[in-house]
Amino acid sequence: MSISKVLLKWYDQNKRELPWRETKNPYIIWVSEIILQQTRVNQGISYFYRFIEKYPDVNSLASDSIDHVLSLWQGLGYYSRARNMHQTAKAIMADYQGKFPEQYSELIKLKGIGEYTAAAIASFCYNEPVAVVDGNVYRFLARFYGLTEQVDSSKGKTVFKNIANKIINLKDPGKHNQAIMEFGALVCTPKNPECALCIFKNECFAFTYNMINDLPVKKKKIKVSKRYFNYLHLLYNGKTFIEKRVENDIWQLLYQLPLIETETQVTPEELQNHKQWIELFDKTSFKITYVSQIIKHQLSHQQLIARFYQIEINKPNRFVKSKYILITHSEIYRYGIPKLIENYFKTTLH
């Protein structure tokens, strides 16, 4: 029996009941796949339901503002996913008459839709025999075949993609793709895989040669850089100031408190000598009422070392008025804000 037939039989008996598995609507599949790119299923389901309730189709997503989309996405992280989805929704409405392309070769041209998502939509919705290759598939193939190519190298990606396409079920590629991903998610897991119960253990290279923990092979981890963020929670007549992050950087288009980024960790006294601090408080009386502990916030390749300052001011100067937006504290959650700032507000606004 072929690998695909074994996988399909296992899938029919063991698959999880997930909301996006009961449809061939490309919009629904697209939303689910983008959410699950960097998010576990158990966390992603609630976001999926909220997203589909707010934006039931591509037109409703394209018609709304990016601020509202980012606000709904808040807490999921990797916000470029939401920005790309919004742009792609607009492109589908403008260039494809509101309908998703049906071919992999066209889908992959859309912003934020890479090889994995294009293959998922093409195979799940349109039965195109193109393999989905995600982390679960890399892991299963590496262990089963004993593949030692680095999965995150260009050569490795080509090797794995070719093998995945060779074993795909041509009659039901969509179901095959879901089955192999599900098997990797539930049985051939990164840690403590269910080898004793595995239907492939007698044929599995890694199991036979005791290499489960050695495969798949990845490159060395990218060095994590450190950044030092000093947030100023300016309090004025019961209101606070925020700004939108517009630079091509983390959290682009999200909102934040006034930020002074320094090259190293600084003391409150050192911060007050910073050029930006002087601009903020020029001709303004201020009183620092609270300084938080150092907070470490981990991103994929960056560690943010943050501190929050609550500062009462009697009157904002021209610089503050021109650079920041004044809002009430109750309005904060209408804006998309990073998890780091959301956590701060949760502990301070009571």
C-alpha positions as CSV (number, residue, x, y, z in Angstrom):
1,M,0.0,0.0,0.0
2,S,1.4,3.5,-0.9
3,I,2.3,6.0,1.7
4,S,-0.6,8.2,0.6
5,K,-3.2,5.4,1.0
6,V,-1.9,4.6,4.5
7,L,-2.0,8.3,5.4
8,L,-5.6,8.8,4.0
9,K,-6.9,5.8,6.0
10,W,-5.2,7.0,9.2
11,Y,-6.6,10.5,8.6
12,D,-10.2,9.3,8.2
13,Q,-9.9,7.6,11.6
14,N,-7.9,10.2,13.5
15,K,-8.3,13.7,12.1
16,R,-9.3,16.6,14.4
17,E,-12.6,18.3,13.6
18,L,-11.6,21.8,12.7
19,P,-13.9,24.5,11.2
20,W,-11.9,25.1,8.0
21,R,-11.9,21.4,7.1
22,E,-15.6,21.4,6.2
23,T,-15.3,23.8,3.3
24,K,-13.7,24.4,-0.1
25,N,-14.2,28.1,0.1
26,P,-10.8,29.6,-0.8
27,Y,-11.3,32.6,1.4
28,I,-11.9,30.5,4.5
29,I,-9.0,28.3,3.7
30,W,-6.8,31.3,3.1
31,V,-7.7,32.9,6.5
32,S,-7.1,29.7,8.4
33,E,-3.8,29.0,6.8
34,I,-2.4,32.5,7.4
35,I,-3.5,32.4,11.0
36,L,-1.9,29.0,11.5
37,Q,1.4,29.9,9.9
38,Q,2.9,31.1,13.2
39,T,0.1,30.1,15.6
40,R,-0.9,26.8,17.3
41,V,-4.3,25.4,16.4
42,N,-5.7,25.7,19.9
43,Q,-4.9,29.4,20.0
44,G,-5.8,30.1,16.4
45,I,-9.3,28.7,16.5
46,S,-10.8,31.6,18.5
47,Y,-9.0,34.2,16.3
48,F,-10.3,32.3,13.2
49,Y,-13.9,32.5,14.5
50,R,-13.6,36.2,15.4
51,F,-12.0,37.0,12.1
52,I,-14.6,35.2,10.0
53,E,-17.4,36.8,12.0
54,K,-16.1,40.3,11.4
55,Y,-15.0,39.6,7.8
56,P,-17.1,36.8,6.3
57,D,-15.8,37.3,2.8
58,V,-12.9,39.0,0.9
59,N,-15.0,42.1,0.1
60,S,-15.7,42.9,3.8
61,L,-12.0,42.5,4.6
62,A,-10.9,44.7,1.7
63,S,-13.4,47.4,2.5
64,D,-12.3,47.9,6.1
65,S,-9.4,50.0,7.4
66,I,-6.0,48.4,8.2
67,D,-6.3,49.9,11.8
68,H,-9.4,47.8,12.4
69,V,-7.8,44.6,10.9
70,L,-4.7,45.0,13.1
71,S,-6.8,45.6,16.2
72,L,-8.7,42.3,15.5
73,W,-5.3,40.6,15.0
74,Q,-3.9,41.9,18.3
75,G,-2.2,39.2,20.3
76,L,-1.5,36.9,17.4
77,G,1.9,38.5,16.6
78,Y,3.7,38.5,13.2
79,Y,1.5,41.4,12.2
80,S,2.9,41.5,8.6
81,R,0.4,38.6,8.0
82,A,-2.5,40.9,8.7
83,R,-1.1,43.7,6.6
84,N,-0.5,41.4,3.7
85,M,-4.0,39.9,4.0
86,H,-5.5,43.3,3.8
87,Q,-3.5,44.2,0.7
88,T,-4.2,40.9,-0.9
89,A,-8.0,41.3,-0.3
90,K,-7.9,44.6,-2.0
91,A,-6.0,43.1,-4.9
92,I,-8.4,40.3,-5.3
93,M,-11.3,42.7,-5.4
94,A,-9.5,45.0,-7.9
95,D,-7.7,42.5,-10.2
96,Y,-9.7,39.3,-9.9
97,Q,-13.3,40.5,-9.7
98,G,-13.5,39.4,-6.0
99,K,-12.7,35.8,-6.8
100,F,-9.6,33.9,-5.8
101,P,-7.3,32.6,-8.6
102,E,-7.8,28.8,-9.0
103,Q,-4.2,27.9,-10.1
104,Y,-1.1,27.6,-7.8
105,S,0.9,29.7,-10.3
106,E,-1.5,32.6,-9.9
107,L,-2.1,32.3,-6.2
108,I,1.6,32.5,-5.5
109,K,1.7,36.0,-7.1
110,L,-0.5,37.5,-4.3
111,K,1.2,39.3,-1.4
112,G,1.7,37.1,1.7
113,I,0.8,33.9,-0.2
114,G,3.9,31.8,-0.5
115,E,4.5,28.3,-1.7
116,Y,2.8,26.7,1.3
117,T,-0.4,28.7,1.3
118,A,-0.7,28.7,-2.5
119,A,-0.4,24.9,-2.5
120,A,-3.0,24.6,0.3
121,I,-5.6,26.7,-1.5
122,A,-4.9,25.1,-4.9
123,S,-5.1,21.5,-3.6
124,F,-7.9,21.9,-0.9
125,C,-10.2,24.0,-3.0
126,Y,-9.4,23.2,-6.6
127,N,-7.8,19.7,-6.4
128,E,-4.6,20.8,-8.0
129,P,-1.9,18.1,-7.3
130,V,0.7,20.3,-5.7
131,A,2.2,19.3,-2.3
132,V,2.0,21.4,0.8
133,V,5.3,21.4,2.7
134,D,5.2,22.8,6.2
135,G,7.1,22.0,9.4
136,N,5.0,18.9,9.9
137,V,5.7,17.6,6.4
138,Y,9.5,18.3,6.6
139,R,9.7,16.4,9.9
140,F,7.8,13.3,8.6
141,L,9.7,13.1,5.4
142,A,13.1,13.7,7.0
143,R,12.5,10.9,9.5
144,F,10.8,8.4,7.2
145,Y,13.3,8.7,4.4
146,G,16.4,9.6,6.5
147,L,16.9,12.9,4.8
148,T,19.8,14.9,6.2
149,E,19.6,18.0,4.0
150,Q,18.9,21.2,6.0
151,V,15.2,21.9,5.8
152,D,15.8,25.6,5.9
153,S,18.4,25.7,3.1
154,S,17.5,26.3,-0.6
155,K,18.8,22.9,-1.5
156,G,16.9,21.2,1.3
157,K,13.6,22.9,0.4
158,T,14.0,21.7,-3.2
159,V,14.7,18.1,-2.1
160,F,11.8,17.9,0.3
161,K,9.4,19.6,-2.2
162,N,10.3,17.1,-4.9
163,I,9.7,14.1,-2.7
164,A,6.5,15.5,-1.3
165,N,5.2,16.0,-4.9
166,K,6.2,12.4,-5.8
167,I,4.2,10.8,-3.1
168,I,1.1,13.0,-3.4
169,N,-2.2,11.4,-4.2
170,L,-3.2,12.6,-7.6
171,K,-6.9,11.7,-7.2
172,D,-7.3,13.6,-3.9
173,P,-4.3,15.9,-3.4
174,G,-6.1,18.1,-0.9
175,K,-7.0,15.3,1.5
176,H,-3.5,13.9,1.1
177,N,-1.9,17.2,2.1
178,Q,-4.2,17.6,5.1
179,A,-3.4,14.0,6.1
180,I,0.4,14.3,6.0
181,M,0.3,17.6,7.9
182,E,-2.1,16.1,10.5
183,F,0.1,13.1,11.0
184,G,3.1,15.3,11.7
185,A,1.1,17.4,14.1
186,L,-0.4,14.5,16.1
187,V,2.0,11.5,15.7
188,C,5.4,12.5,14.2
189,T,5.7,15.5,16.6
190,P,8.9,17.5,17.2
191,K,9.4,16.2,20.8
192,N,8.3,12.8,22.2
193,P,6.7,11.5,18.9
194,E,4.4,8.5,19.2
195,C,6.8,6.1,17.6
196,A,5.5,3.0,19.4
197,L,2.0,3.6,17.9
198,C,3.2,4.8,14.5
199,I,1.8,3.1,11.4
200,F,5.1,3.7,9.6
201,K,7.6,2.5,12.3
202,N,8.6,-0.6,10.4
203,E,9.6,1.5,7.4
204,C,10.8,4.6,9.1
205,F,14.5,5.3,8.7
206,A,14.8,7.4,11.9
207,F,13.1,4.8,14.0
208,T,15.1,2.0,12.6
209,Y,18.5,3.7,13.2
210,N,17.5,5.6,16.4
211,M,17.8,9.0,14.8
212,I,14.4,10.5,15.8
213,N,16.0,13.4,17.7
214,D,18.5,14.0,14.9
215,L,16.0,14.7,12.1
216,P,15.1,17.0,10.5
217,V,18.4,18.9,10.3
218,K,18.3,22.7,10.6
219,K,20.8,25.4,10.3
220,K,22.2,27.0,13.4
221,K,19.9,29.4,15.0
222,I,20.1,33.1,14.0
223,K,21.7,35.2,16.7
224,V,19.1,37.2,18.7
225,S,19.7,40.9,18.8
226,K,18.8,43.1,21.8
227,R,16.9,46.4,21.6
228,Y,16.2,48.8,24.4
229,F,12.8,50.4,24.5
230,N,11.8,53.2,26.9
231,Y,8.0,53.9,26.7
232,L,6.6,57.1,28.1
233,H,3.0,56.9,29.3
234,L,2.2,60.6,29.2
235,L,-0.8,61.5,31.4
236,Y,-2.6,64.8,30.6
237,N,-6.1,65.6,31.9
238,G,-6.9,61.9,32.3
239,K,-5.8,61.1,28.7
240,T,-2.7,59.7,27.1
241,F,-0.7,60.0,23.9
242,I,-0.1,57.3,21.3
243,E,1.6,57.1,17.9
244,K,1.5,54.8,14.9
245,R,4.6,52.9,14.0
246,V,5.1,53.7,10.3
247,E,8.7,52.6,9.8
248,N,9.6,49.3,8.1
249,D,10.2,47.6,11.4
250,I,8.5,45.3,13.9
251,W,4.9,46.1,14.6
252,Q,4.5,48.3,11.5
253,L,1.2,50.2,11.5
254,L,0.4,49.3,15.1
255,Y,0.1,51.9,17.8
256,Q,2.3,52.5,20.8
257,L,3.2,54.9,23.6
258,P,5.8,57.5,22.8
259,L,9.1,55.6,22.5
260,I,12.7,56.4,23.1
261,E,14.9,53.6,21.8
262,T,18.4,53.6,23.2
263,E,21.5,51.7,22.3
264,T,22.0,50.3,25.8
265,Q,19.9,50.0,28.9
266,V,19.7,53.4,30.6
267,T,18.8,54.7,34.0
268,P,15.9,57.1,34.5
269,E,18.4,59.9,35.1
270,E,20.3,59.0,31.9
271,L,17.1,58.9,29.9
272,Q,16.3,62.5,30.9
273,N,19.4,63.6,29.1
274,H,18.3,62.0,25.8
275,K,17.6,64.4,22.9
276,Q,14.1,63.1,22.4
277,W,13.3,63.4,26.1
278,I,14.4,67.1,26.0
279,E,12.2,67.7,22.9
280,L,9.2,66.0,24.6
281,F,9.4,68.1,27.8
282,D,10.7,71.4,26.5
283,K,8.7,74.2,28.2
284,T,6.6,71.5,29.9
285,S,6.4,70.7,33.6
286,F,6.4,67.0,34.3
287,K,6.3,64.6,37.2
288,I,7.4,61.0,37.0
289,T,4.9,59.0,39.0
290,Y,5.9,55.4,38.2
291,V,8.9,53.6,36.7
292,S,8.3,49.9,35.9
293,Q,10.7,47.1,36.3
294,I,12.8,46.0,33.3
295,I,10.5,43.8,31.1
296,K,12.0,41.3,28.6
297,H,9.9,40.6,25.6
298,Q,11.0,37.9,23.2
299,L,10.4,38.1,19.4
300,S,11.6,35.6,16.8
301,H,15.0,37.2,16.3
302,Q,15.0,40.1,18.7
303,Q,14.8,40.5,22.5
304,L,13.2,43.7,23.6
305,I,14.3,45.1,27.0
306,A,11.6,47.5,27.9
307,R,10.7,49.9,30.7
308,F,7.6,52.0,31.1
309,Y,7.5,55.5,32.6
310,Q,4.2,57.1,33.8
311,I,4.6,60.8,33.6
312,E,2.1,63.6,34.4
313,I,2.4,66.7,32.4
314,N,0.7,70.1,32.8
315,K,0.6,71.0,29.1
316,P,1.9,69.3,26.0
317,N,4.3,71.4,23.9
318,R,4.2,71.8,20.1
319,F,6.4,68.8,19.5
320,V,4.1,66.5,21.4
321,K,0.9,67.9,19.8
322,S,2.3,67.5,16.3
323,K,3.8,64.0,16.8
324,Y,1.2,62.1,18.9
325,I,-2.5,61.4,19.1
326,L,-4.3,62.2,22.4
327,I,-6.9,59.6,23.4
328,T,-8.8,58.5,26.5
329,H,-7.6,55.3,28.2
330,S,-10.9,53.6,27.3
331,E,-10.1,54.2,23.6
332,I,-6.8,52.3,23.7
333,Y,-8.2,48.9,22.8
334,R,-9.8,50.4,19.6
335,Y,-6.3,50.5,18.2
336,G,-4.0,47.6,17.4
337,I,-1.3,47.6,20.0
338,P,1.7,45.2,20.5
339,K,1.3,42.5,23.2
340,L,4.1,44.2,25.2
341,I,2.0,47.4,25.6
342,E,-1.2,45.5,26.0
343,N,0.2,43.7,29.0
344,Y,1.4,46.9,30.5
345,F,-2.1,48.5,30.2
346,K,-3.7,45.4,31.7
347,T,-1.5,45.7,34.8
348,T,-1.8,49.5,35.2
349,L,-5.3,50.5,34.0
350,H,-7.8,49.4,36.7
